[in-house]
Amino acid sequence: MAEIPDFLSEEECRVVVQLAQLKGLTESQAVRPGSQEETADLLELTPEEMFNLLDLNQDGQLQLQEVLANSRTWDGMWLTPESLQGIYAGLQADPDRSGQMSLEEFKHLSNRELWHLPMQPGGRRPQGVRNSRHTWLYQGEGAHHVLRALRKRVTRLTQLPPLLVDLSEPMQVVRYEQGGHHHSHHDSGPFHHKAACSHTRLAARVSSLTETFCRYITVLFYLNSVEEGRETTFPVADNRTYNEEALIQENVDLLDTRKSCDKGNLKVKPTQGTAIFWYNHLSDGKGWVGDLDEYSLHGDCVLTRGTKWIANNWINIDPDYQRQARYQKLVSPQREDYGDSGERNPDQHRGFHQDL
């Protein structure tokens, strides 16, 4: 992760905020309601297959930590150890009160009960994964000159071909008010051959049950300074190993930024005009995008006073090189930043990537 002071001027920060206000902001929703249930139905998983998927240590029992590790974001809601214990009680899913669930106990849950756990009686409704409002600002031809200048600046910073940056997502502008937060998460999704990247799905030439954001790089801008709280936290930066279960210690979820933000290995204080930049994926060693960098996990601590404005520029690259090339030719046939052949050049980006 790199921190770059004065990446934006005070005037540029003001313009971005005003443009976002002019367009209007909507409440952020990290997960579309019902999406997990729909995906499960499409995959037609049996109870045994679902149980084995959740049983991380394969001991034949589902512990609270395992369910939490797999389902912190359940239909956009955040499950805590306390709420999950209440859910267990409400469903009578753990009749012997052992704190874990066997396959036989698991089979008694219907699919609808399983995917609507937070709505069951017996516990408080979990908190939202993200508490903020946001909007999107187009940065291409015809956009405000400040937005276009920032996109060019990001291109120089990342040292990537302009076409890759230009075809990425618009700038996302986010406003947090008092109490606002965002639990720790990855900006990009893990690559899987059965999943399609959201930005290249039309060029995939295959039908995919699921799609994921493929965000190679994140460039985050702080549009104002915040005096109290609201740091960006990287809870596992510089750890030697990454383990989902280890993120829950003594019923404290290290990804819950409302309760454990002070335990993050790396925290960045919001300062107006500063940008922070990191890779969400490792290099594949051949000059292209590799596996998800699990250490890029990050979140936003609770804002205790005032308002915080940030903006995100994500650089979208499909780990499937041929699919990315087809997408670029489909949406921008006149530009040939990658050459006419579509052949992979393994040395094109070698040396640019720095792991978190």
N, C-alpha and C positions, 0 to 999 in steps of 0.2 A: 504494500500500500504506500502511495506517495501523497504527501500533503503539499499543496502549492499555494502559498499566500498570494493575494492580489491577482488572482487569475481573472477576476472581473473587477471593474471599477464600481465605485458607489453608484454612479449614474446608471450603469448597465444593470445592476441589481434592482434599482428602482424601476427601470423600464420593464424588466421581466415580471416583477410583481404586479405592476399596473396592467400589463397585457393579460396576465392571468385573471385579475379581478374583472377586467373588461369582458373577457370571454365567459367567466363564471365558473365556479368550482362545484364539484359534486362530491358526495360522501364516498370515501374510499371503501372498497370491498375487496379484500385480498383473495377470497375464494367465492366463486359463484354458488349460491345456495343450491343444493341438490346435485352438485357435480360429482361427488364421490359415489353417490347411490347410482347415478346414471352409468358411470364407468364400470362399477361392479356388475350391473345388469348386463352391460355389453360383453364383458369378459366371461360371464356365466360361471363364476367361481363357485365351487362346492363349499360347504362349511369346512370340510377338511383342508381344502386348498387355502381358504381364507385364514384358518387357524394357523397353518404352517407359515403363511406369509407374515403373520403378526408375531409368531413365536421366534424371536430373534436368536435365543440361545438353544432352541430346539430341545428343550427339556420336557416337552409335553404339557407344560403349564404356562398360562398367560399371567405374568406378574403386572402390577400396575405400571411399573416403569416401562415395560414393553409396549403396552397399549398407548401410553403417553408418547413414547418415542415415535410411534407410527401415526399418531392421530392428534398432534397438537393443534392442527388446523382442521377442525371438523365442521364443514359447511360454513367456513368463515368465522367460527367461534373457537376460543382458546380453552382447552381442557386443562384443569389443574388437578393435582393429586386429590385435593379435597372434593372437587366437583365430581371426579370420577368415582370416588368412594361412595358418594351420594347416589350416583347413577347405578352403580352395582346394587345398592340396597333397594332402589326403586324398582329395578328390573328383577330383583331376587335372582340375579345371575350368579351369585356366590353364596349358596345356601349354607355352606359350612363355615362361612366367614373367615376363610383362610387367607384372604387378600390376593388370591390367585384363582384362575378359572381353568378347569380341565376341558378337554375336547367335548366330553359329554355335556358339561354345563353350557359350553359355547353353542352346541347344536340346538339348545332350547331357544336361542335368540333367532327371531326371523330377520331377514335382510332389512326390513323396514325399521325394526327395533334397533338393529346394529347401526344403521346410518343416521338414525335420529336420536342417538344416545343423549345429546345435550338437552333434548326437549322432554326427557322422561322425568317423572316425579322422583323426589328423593334428594335433590340437590339444587343449588342455586344455578341459574342460567350462567354459563361461562362468559367471560369477557371477550370483546372483539379482538381479533388478531391485530388490527390496525385501527387507530382512532385519529382520523385526519380527513381533510378534503383536498381534492386535486383537480387538475385540468391538464390538457395537452396542447402544446403550441407547435405549429408547423414551422419548420426552419428552412424550407426549400425556396425555390425561385418565387419571388413575389412577397416573401415574408418580411417582417420588419428587419431593418438593417442590423440591429443589435443581435437578433436571433441568428441571422445568417453569419455574422462575424463570429459568434460563439461556436457555431458548427465548424467553421474553418479553423478556429483555434484548437478545437478538440481533434481535428484531423492532424494538425501539426503535432499535438501532444502525443497521440497514439502512434504516429508514424505509419498509419494504415493508408491504403489507397483511398482517394476521395470517394469513389463509388461505394465502397463498403459503408462508409460513414453516412453518405447521403441517402442510402436506401434503408437505413436503420430507423427505429421508432422516432416519432417526434419527441421534443423535450417534454418531460413530465414536471409540472410545478405542483408542489405540495405545501399546504398550510396546516400547521399544528397549533392548536390553542391549548390553554391550560388543561392539564390532564391527558393531552395527546401523547401517543406512543406508537411504536411498531415493534412487535416481538421479533427476536432474531430469526433470520431467514436467509435463504440463498436467492439472489436475483435471477439466476438461471436454473434450469432444470437439468437433471442427469440425462445423458444421451442414451437412448434405447432404440434398437432397430425397429420396434413396432410403434414408436412414437414419432410424430412429425413436429418440426419446428413451426411455431405459429407464423413466422414471417415467410417461410418457403413452402408452406403446405400446398399451395396451388400448383407448385412446380414439382411436387414429390412423385407424381405419376403412380402413386399407390394409395390405397385407402388405409387410413390409420384410425385405430380406436381412440387414441388420445393425442393431444398435442401439448407442447411445452414451450416456454420462452427459451430461446437460445441467445443468451446475452453474454458475449465473450468478455466485454469490458464494461465497467460502470465508471462514469465520471459524475460525481456529485458536487453540486455548487451550494454553498451557504449564501443565501440572499440577504440575511440580516444577522446581527450578533445577538446571542442569548446569554444573559448573565447567570441564570440559575438553572441547572439541570439541562436535559435535552441533548446530551452528548450522543455521538454515534459510537456504538460499542462493537468491538470485534471479540466475542467471548473466547474463541479458541485460537486466535492468532498466535503463532510461534509455539503452539503445542507440538510435542513430538508425535503424538498419535491422536486420531479422531475416533470417537466411539459414541454412538447415539445414547446408549444406556448410561454412560458415564456423565452425560449432561444433566442427569437427575440425581441429586445427592441429598440424602436425608429429607426426602419429600420437598426439596427446593429445586425447581426447574431453572437451570442456568440460562435458558432461552427466554424466560419470562422477564422482560425488561422492566416490568413494574416492581419486581421484588429483588432482582439479582443484578441490576445494571452495574453496581459497584464492583462486582466480581469479574468483569470483563478484562481480558488480558491487555487490550488496547482500547483507549477511548480518545475521541477527537472532539474538542470543544468547538461549537459553531462560531465562526468569525466571518463577518461579512466580506465577501469577495474571495474567500478561500475555496479551492477545489480539492477534493480527494479523489484518487484514481486507483483502481485495482482491477486485477484479472479475476474473472469468475471461473475460468477453466485453465487447466494446465496445458502446456504444449504437448502435442503428440510426438515430439522429437523429429518430425519431418516437415516442420514449417507450417503446421495447420493446428486447428483446435483439437484438444484432447479431452480427457475426462474432466468432470466437474471438480473444481478445487474446493473440497469440503471446508477448508480453513477460511474461505471467504465469507463464512457465516457472519452476519452483522444485524444490528437492530438499532432502534432509537429509544433512548431513555425517556422517562416521563418528563414532560414539560411542566415545571412547577410554577412558572409565572410568565405572563406575556404571551407573545405569538412568535412562532418560528416559521420561516419560509426557506425551503430548499428546492432545488431542481435537479433532475436526473437526465443525463444523456446515456443511453445504452447503445452499445454497438452490437448489432445482431449478426452473428455468423453461424451458419449451419455446420456442425462437425462433419457432415457428409459433403465433401468437396464438390462432387459432381452435381448434387442437388442445389448447392449454393450457386454454382456456375449457371445451371439451367434457369434458376430464379432471376439472376442478374440479366441474362439475355432476354428473358420474358418481359421484364418490367422496364428495362432500359437498353433496347437493342442497338441504339446509336452510340453507346459508350462502350469502349473496349479496354477498360483499365486492366483487365486480366488477360488480354490477348484474344485472338480469334479461335484458337484451337480448343480452349477449355481444358487444356492439359495442366496438370498440377506442377507448379514450380516449387520444389521443396526448399529452395534457398531464399525465396522471396521475402519471408518474414523472420528468418532465423536470426536470433540475437535481439529481437525487439521485446520478447516476452520475459517478464520478471515475475516469478511466483510470489504469492503473498507470504 
